[in-house]
Amino acid sequence: SRVAIITDTTASIPPELVKQYDIYLVPFNLHLGDHSYREKVDIDIGTGEVYRWIREPKRLVTTSAPAVRTYLEIFKEVSDKTDIIQVITIGR
C-alpha cells in the first residue's frame, strides 16, 4: 500500500524532500495589510521582502491557518491515489 504525507507549509520542509517523498503541502496564509498570500504559492515567507514588510511599523502582518475546504480538496485528490494518508499539522 502507498502512504501519502500531507502537511502545511509551516513544516518548512526543504523542496528537495517534498519532491523526493511526494509530500503534499497545504499553504498557510500571510496577510500584509489588505493583501492575502498563500505561502509557497503566492509568496515565500523566507524572502527578504517579507522581513522588510514585518519591520515597517505601519504594516500589519498576520497569518492564518488554511481553510478546512483547502484540506478537503487535497484529501480528495490524494485519496484517489493512495491507500493511507498521514497528516502532520502545526499544534495550537
ZAPAKE-260652 format. One record per atom (N, C-alpha, C, CB): x negated, y negated, z negated; residue number from 1. Coordinates in nm, 4 decimals. Last residue first. Glycine has a CB too. Layout:
<pts>
> xx yy zz i
> X Y Z NUM
...
</pts>
This chain:
<pts>
> xx yy zz i
> 0.1789 -2.3776 -1.8209 92
> 0.2357 -2.5056 -1.8642 92
> 0.1756 -2.5476 -1.9939 92
> 0.3865 -2.4975 -1.8774 92
> -0.0599 -2.2429 -1.5861 91
> 0.0242 -2.2367 -1.7049 91
> 0.0774 -2.3747 -1.7409 91
> -0.0536 -2.1779 -1.8225 91
> -0.0529 -2.1762 -1.2348 90
> -0.1027 -2.2563 -1.3463 90
> -0.0066 -2.2443 -1.4644 90
> -0.1201 -2.4049 -1.3045 90
> -0.0250 -1.8349 -1.1164 89
> 0.0045 -1.9784 -1.1157 89
> -0.0546 -2.0458 -1.2378 89
> 0.1557 -2.0028 -1.1105 89
> -0.0219 -1.5680 -0.9066 88
> -0.1019 -1.6272 -1.0143 88
> -0.0796 -1.7771 -1.0080 88
> -0.2557 -1.5909 -1.0012 88
> 0.1350 -1.2785 -0.8023 87
> 0.1440 -1.4240 -0.8069 87
> 0.0679 -1.4737 -0.9300 87
> 0.2934 -1.4713 -0.8102 87
> 0.1222 -1.0182 -0.5817 86
> 0.0667 -1.0635 -0.7096 86
> 0.0664 -1.2154 -0.7069 86
> -0.0786 -1.0058 -0.7348 86
> 0.3294 -0.7935 -0.4265 85
> 0.2906 -0.9344 -0.4297 85
> 0.2442 -0.9673 -0.5710 85
> 0.4090 -1.0278 -0.3859 85
> 0.3264 -0.5058 -0.2238 84
> 0.3107 -0.5615 -0.3587 84
> 0.2676 -0.7077 -0.3468 84
> 0.2063 -0.4791 -0.4422 84
> 0.3562 -0.4554 0.0466 83
> 0.4340 -0.3766 -0.0487 83
> 0.4360 -0.4393 -0.1879 83
> 0.3784 -0.2360 -0.0570 83
> 0.3912 -0.6867 0.3279 82
> 0.3200 -0.6169 0.2213 82
> 0.4149 -0.5386 0.1305 82
> 0.2401 -0.7163 0.1388 82
> 0.5322 -0.8414 0.5072 81
> 0.4005 -0.7925 0.5481 81
> 0.3331 -0.7014 0.4464 81
> 0.3114 -0.9082 0.5757 81
> 0.7609 -0.9443 0.4039 80
> 0.7746 -0.8712 0.5299 80
> 0.6445 -0.8035 0.5714 80
> 0.8206 -0.9651 0.6398 80
> 0.6691 -1.0907 0.1890 79
> 0.7374 -0.9629 0.1616 79
> 0.7583 -0.8797 0.2878 79
> 0.8723 -0.9888 0.0954 79
> 0.5732 -1.3288 0.3010 78
> 0.4783 -1.2266 0.2567 78
> 0.5460 -1.0914 0.2373 78
> 0.4112 -1.2699 0.1271 78
> 0.8111 -1.4727 0.3572 77
> 0.7112 -1.4464 0.4616 77
> 0.6213 -1.3289 0.4232 77
> 0.6258 -1.5721 0.4871 77
> 0.9267 -1.4813 0.1003 76
> 0.9958 -1.4166 0.2110 76
> 0.8981 -1.3796 0.3217 76
> 1.1056 -1.5074 0.2658 76
> 0.7326 -1.6253 -0.0426 75
> 0.7676 -1.4886 -0.0831 75
> 0.8354 -1.4141 0.0314 75
> 0.8596 -1.4905 -0.2070 75
> 0.7469 -1.8709 0.0938 74
> 0.6254 -1.7903 0.1040 74
> 0.6531 -1.6458 0.0627 74
> 0.5134 -1.8503 0.0169 74
> 1.0059 -1.9503 0.0190 73
> 0.9709 -1.9372 0.1601 73
> 0.8467 -1.8506 0.1785 73
> 0.9485 -2.0750 0.2222 73
> 0.9792 -1.9622 -0.2609 72
> 1.0713 -1.8668 -0.1997 72
> 1.0408 -1.8440 -0.0519 72
> 1.2141 -1.9151 -0.2157 72
> 0.7986 -2.1770 -0.2923 71
> 0.7605 -2.0406 -0.3322 71
> 0.8500 -1.9376 -0.2640 71
> 0.7686 -2.0245 -0.4858 71
> 0.9651 -2.3804 -0.1961 70
> 0.8371 -2.3538 -0.1303 70
> 0.7881 -2.2139 -0.1642 70
> 0.7319 -2.4584 -0.1714 70
> 1.1739 -2.3797 -0.3817 69
> 1.2012 -2.3433 -0.2424 69
> 1.0728 -2.3085 -0.1669 69
> 1.2738 -2.4577 -0.1714 69
> 1.0532 -2.4879 -0.6037 68
> 1.0872 -2.3454 -0.6052 68
> 1.1118 -2.2961 -0.4628 68
> 1.2119 -2.3195 -0.6938 68
> 0.7895 -2.7141 -0.5187 67
> 0.9314 -2.6845 -0.5360 67
> 0.9533 -2.5335 -0.5334 67
> 1.0159 -2.7536 -0.4262 67
> 0.4801 -2.7410 -0.7014 66
> 0.5566 -2.7136 -0.5792 66
> 0.7024 -2.6843 -0.6122 66
> 0.4951 -2.5953 -0.5022 66
> 0.4390 -3.0004 -0.9496 65
> 0.4347 -2.8610 -0.9059 65
> 0.5130 -2.8434 -0.7761 65
> 0.4910 -2.7681 -1.0154 65
> 0.2735 -3.3123 -0.9047 64
> 0.3913 -3.2333 -0.9408 64
> 0.3757 -3.0934 -0.8829 64
> 0.5226 -3.3005 -0.8893 64
> 0.0891 -3.6024 -1.0148 63
> 0.1004 -3.4741 -0.9463 63
> 0.2330 -3.4095 -0.9848 63
> -0.0195 -3.3807 -0.9815 63
> 0.0058 -3.9506 -0.9551 62
> 0.0646 -3.8416 -1.0329 62
> 0.0640 -3.7139 -0.9493 62
> 0.2094 -3.8771 -1.0781 62
> -0.1125 -4.2717 -0.9774 61
> -0.1399 -4.1409 -0.9175 61
> -0.0822 -4.0341 -1.0094 61
> -0.2941 -4.1189 -0.8948 61
> -0.0646 -4.5998 -0.9067 60
> -0.0159 -4.4932 -0.9925 60
> -0.0357 -4.3609 -0.9185 60
> 0.1345 -4.5153 -1.0315 60
> -0.2839 -4.8645 -0.8782 59
> -0.2278 -4.7472 -0.8101 59
> -0.1880 -4.6413 -0.9124 59
> -0.3294 -4.6885 -0.7086 59
> -0.4137 -5.0645 -1.0087 58
> -0.2772 -5.0918 -0.9646 58
> -0.2119 -4.9725 -0.8964 58
> -0.2765 -5.2093 -0.8712 58
> -0.6766 -4.9767 -1.0644 57
> -0.5798 -4.9949 -1.1739 57
> -0.4352 -5.0153 -1.1289 57
> -0.6208 -5.1120 -1.2565 57
> -0.8400 -4.7198 -0.9016 56
> -0.7776 -4.8503 -0.8810 56
> -0.6664 -4.8704 -0.9840 56
> -0.7214 -4.8626 -0.7364 56
> -0.9150 -4.4588 -0.9427 55
> -0.9843 -4.5634 -1.0190 55
> -0.9225 -4.7014 -1.0025 55
> -1.1284 -4.5691 -0.9779 55
> -0.7631 -4.3180 -0.7595 54
> -0.7385 -4.2957 -0.9020 54
> -0.8003 -4.4087 -0.9852 54
> -0.7958 -4.1588 -0.9460 54
> -0.8807 -4.3936 -0.5185 53
> -0.7426 -4.4334 -0.5483 53
> -0.7156 -4.4236 -0.6976 53
> -0.6423 -4.3458 -0.4703 53
> -1.1264 -4.2650 -0.5421 52
> -1.1230 -4.4123 -0.5351 52
> -0.9826 -4.4630 -0.5688 52
> -1.1661 -4.4622 -0.3934 52
> -1.0420 -4.0010 -0.5333 51
> -1.1001 -4.0518 -0.6567 51
> -1.1066 -4.2043 -0.6579 51
> -1.2388 -3.9940 -0.6764 51
> -0.9574 -3.9892 -0.2656 50
> -0.8600 -3.9697 -0.3735 50
> -0.9150 -4.0254 -0.5046 50
> -0.8247 -3.8196 -0.3892 50
> -1.2032 -4.0241 -0.1315 49
> -1.0948 -4.1206 -0.1144 49
> -0.9925 -4.1098 -0.2277 49
> -1.0259 -4.0994 0.0208 49
> -1.3632 -3.8024 -0.1759 48
> -1.3935 -3.9262 -0.2470 48
> -1.2817 -4.0274 -0.2392 48
> -1.5186 -3.9868 -0.1930 48
> -1.1755 -3.4968 -0.2061 47
> -1.2415 -3.6021 -0.1283 47
> -1.2642 -3.7266 -0.2128 47
> -1.1586 -3.6374 -0.0044 47
> -1.0301 -3.3036 -0.3396 46
> -1.1734 -3.3106 -0.3633 46
> -1.2453 -3.4207 -0.2866 46
> -1.2344 -3.1810 -0.3292 46
> -0.7757 -3.3010 -0.2391 45
> -0.7990 -3.3758 -0.3627 45
> -0.9479 -3.3911 -0.3912 45
> -0.7304 -3.3067 -0.4803 45
> -0.6916 -3.3511 0.0803 44
> -0.7787 -3.2658 -0.0002 44
> -0.8190 -3.3454 -0.1232 44
> -0.9049 -3.2179 0.0810 44
> -0.3682 -3.3570 0.2351 43
> -0.4798 -3.4259 0.1699 43
> -0.5622 -3.3231 0.0933 43
> -0.4289 -3.5393 0.0745 43
> -0.1832 -3.1953 0.3534 42
> -0.1868 -3.3354 0.3947 42
> -0.3092 -3.4089 0.3424 42
> -0.0622 -3.4058 0.3481 42
> -0.2906 -2.9480 0.2559 41
> -0.2122 -2.9563 0.3791 41
> -0.2238 -3.0983 0.4346 41
> -0.0622 -2.9180 0.3535 41
> -0.4270 -2.9688 0.0202 40
> -0.4826 -2.8773 0.1204 40
> -0.4014 -2.8725 0.2491 40
> -0.4922 -2.7389 0.0628 40
> -0.1362 -3.0900 -0.1378 39
> -0.2786 -3.0592 -0.1475 39
> -0.3162 -2.9492 -0.0486 39
> -0.3152 -3.0170 -0.2909 39
> 0.0796 -3.3056 0.0183 38
> 0.0630 -3.1671 -0.0263 38
> -0.0859 -3.1336 -0.0227 38
> 0.1456 -3.0674 0.0634 38
> 0.1812 -3.6297 -0.0936 37
> 0.0967 -3.5452 -0.0111 37
> 0.0929 -3.4042 -0.0693 37
> -0.0457 -3.6039 -0.0003 37
> 0.3739 -3.9256 -0.0861 36
> 0.3518 -3.7926 -0.1423 36
> 0.2738 -3.7083 -0.0421 36
> 0.4866 -3.7241 -0.1787 36
> 0.3779 -4.2752 -0.1615 35
> 0.3500 -4.1657 -0.0687 35
> 0.3256 -4.0353 -0.1438 35
> 0.2288 -4.1994 0.0190 35
> 0.3911 -4.4920 -0.3276 34
> 0.5151 -4.4487 -0.2625 34
> 0.4977 -4.3283 -0.1713 34
> 0.5723 -4.5616 -0.1834 34
> 0.1300 -4.3901 -0.5277 33
> 0.2241 -4.4989 -0.5028 33
> 0.3530 -4.4443 -0.4450 33
> 0.1634 -4.6032 -0.4083 33
> 0.0762 -4.0794 -0.4556 32
> -0.0042 -4.2007 -0.4636 32
> 0.0860 -4.3178 -0.4273 32
> -0.1297 -4.1935 -0.3690 32
> 0.1064 -3.7600 -0.5668 31
> 0.1839 -3.8802 -0.5372 31
> 0.0961 -4.0023 -0.5619 31
> 0.3138 -3.8864 -0.6237 31
> 0.0654 -3.4354 -0.4654 30
> -0.0059 -3.5513 -0.5174 30
> 0.0709 -3.6747 -0.4718 30
> -0.1562 -3.5547 -0.4686 30
> 0.1618 -3.1022 -0.5288 29
> 0.1936 -3.2329 -0.4719 29
> 0.1156 -3.3419 -0.5433 29
> 0.3444 -3.2608 -0.4807 29
> 0.0123 -2.7904 -0.4346 28
> 0.0611 -2.8832 -0.5357 28
> 0.0841 -3.0169 -0.4676 28
> -0.0392 -2.8964 -0.6556 28
> 0.0846 -2.5325 -0.1986 27
> 0.0261 -2.6638 -0.2290 27
> 0.0949 -2.7380 -0.3433 27
> 0.0301 -2.7494 -0.1067 27
> -0.0032 -2.2050 -0.2279 26
> 0.1134 -2.2920 -0.2357 26
> 0.0614 -2.4293 -0.2789 26
> 0.2234 -2.2355 -0.3364 26
> -0.1822 -1.9790 -0.0324 25
> -0.1884 -2.0937 -0.1226 25
> -0.0610 -2.1768 -0.1132 25
> -0.3108 -2.1807 -0.0907 25
> -0.2600 -1.6435 -0.0098 24
> -0.1606 -1.7445 0.0263 24
> -0.1642 -1.8554 -0.0781 24
> -0.0175 -1.6823 0.0368 24
> -0.5514 -1.4823 0.1017 23
> -0.4764 -1.5357 -0.0117 23
> -0.3823 -1.6452 0.0382 23
> -0.5726 -1.5909 -0.1218 23
> -0.7263 -1.3047 0.2408 22
> -0.5944 -1.3407 0.2930 22
> -0.5013 -1.3873 0.1803 22
> -0.5319 -1.2211 0.3674 22
> -0.9854 -1.2711 0.1675 21
> -0.8860 -1.1889 0.0991 21
> -0.7431 -1.2192 0.1414 21
> -0.8987 -1.2073 -0.0485 21
> -1.1164 -1.4533 0.3421 20
> -1.1633 -1.3152 0.3273 20
> -1.0567 -1.2233 0.2684 20
> -1.2871 -1.3117 0.2398 20
> -0.9780 -1.6985 0.2997 19
> -0.9759 -1.6306 0.4296 19
> -1.0115 -1.4825 0.4165 19
> -1.0727 -1.6988 0.5263 19
> -1.0374 -1.7474 0.0344 18
> -0.8976 -1.7489 0.0785 18
> -0.8858 -1.6717 0.2092 18
> -0.8456 -1.8949 0.0959 18
> -1.3149 -1.7497 0.0489 17
> -1.2482 -1.6409 -0.0239 17
> -1.1007 -1.6323 0.0133 17
> -1.2628 -1.6607 -0.1755 17
> -1.3576 -1.9841 0.1968 16
> -1.4075 -1.8561 0.2495 16
> -1.3446 -1.7363 0.1779 16
> -1.5599 -1.8495 0.2364 16
> -1.2493 -2.1880 0.0317 15
> -1.1834 -2.1494 0.1572 15
> -1.2303 -2.0152 0.2137 15
> -1.2060 -2.2560 0.2602 15
> -1.2394 -2.1165 -0.3204 14
> -1.3143 -2.1591 -0.2020 14
> -1.2495 -2.1063 -0.0731 14
> -1.4603 -2.1107 -0.2114 14
> -0.9671 -2.2141 -0.5159 13
> -1.0382 -2.1002 -0.4580 13
> -1.1110 -2.1484 -0.3324 13
> -0.9397 -1.9820 -0.4247 13
> -0.8194 -2.3743 -0.6989 12
> -0.9461 -2.4196 -0.6395 12
> -1.0301 -2.3042 -0.5863 12
> -1.0267 -2.4975 -0.7419 12
> -0.5797 -2.3535 -0.8243 11
> -0.6767 -2.2467 -0.8494 11
> -0.8142 -2.2812 -0.7930 11
> -0.6273 -2.1154 -0.7889 11
> -0.4123 -2.5411 -0.7288 10
> -0.4876 -2.5780 -0.8491 10
> -0.5898 -2.4708 -0.8849 10
> -0.3923 -2.6008 -0.9671 10
> -0.2672 -2.4309 -0.5216 9
> -0.3944 -2.4945 -0.4897 9
> -0.4727 -2.5402 -0.6115 9
> -0.3707 -2.6109 -0.4010 9
> -0.1418 -2.1116 -0.6387 8
> -0.1272 -2.2504 -0.5960 8
> -0.2651 -2.3136 -0.5795 8
> -0.0420 -2.3308 -0.6976 8
> -0.1124 -1.7851 -0.4868 7
> -0.1472 -1.8748 -0.5960 7
> -0.1252 -2.0179 -0.5486 7
> -0.2947 -1.8529 -0.6431 7
> -0.0676 -1.4524 -0.4041 6
> -0.0153 -1.5873 -0.3873 6
> -0.0571 -1.6678 -0.5099 6
> 0.1413 -1.5870 -0.3690 6
> -0.1824 -1.1690 -0.2411 5
> -0.2042 -1.2599 -0.3530 5
> -0.1501 -1.3971 -0.3148 5
> -0.3555 -1.2679 -0.3911 5
> -0.0612 -0.8467 -0.1624 4
> -0.0792 -0.9861 -0.1229 4
> -0.0943 -1.0705 -0.2484 4
> 0.0401 -1.0364 -0.0359 4
> -0.1596 -0.5198 -0.0984 3
> -0.1286 -0.6177 -0.2021 3
> -0.1566 -0.7566 -0.1470 3
> -0.2112 -0.5911 -0.3321 3
> -0.0399 -0.2272 0.0621 2
> -0.1133 -0.3538 0.0725 2
> -0.0649 -0.4491 -0.0370 2
> -0.0946 -0.4180 0.2140 2
> -0.0838 0.1190 0.0000 1
> 0.0000 0.0000 0.0000 1
> -0.0877 -0.1246 0.0000 1
> 0.0950 -0.0002 -0.1217 1
</pts>
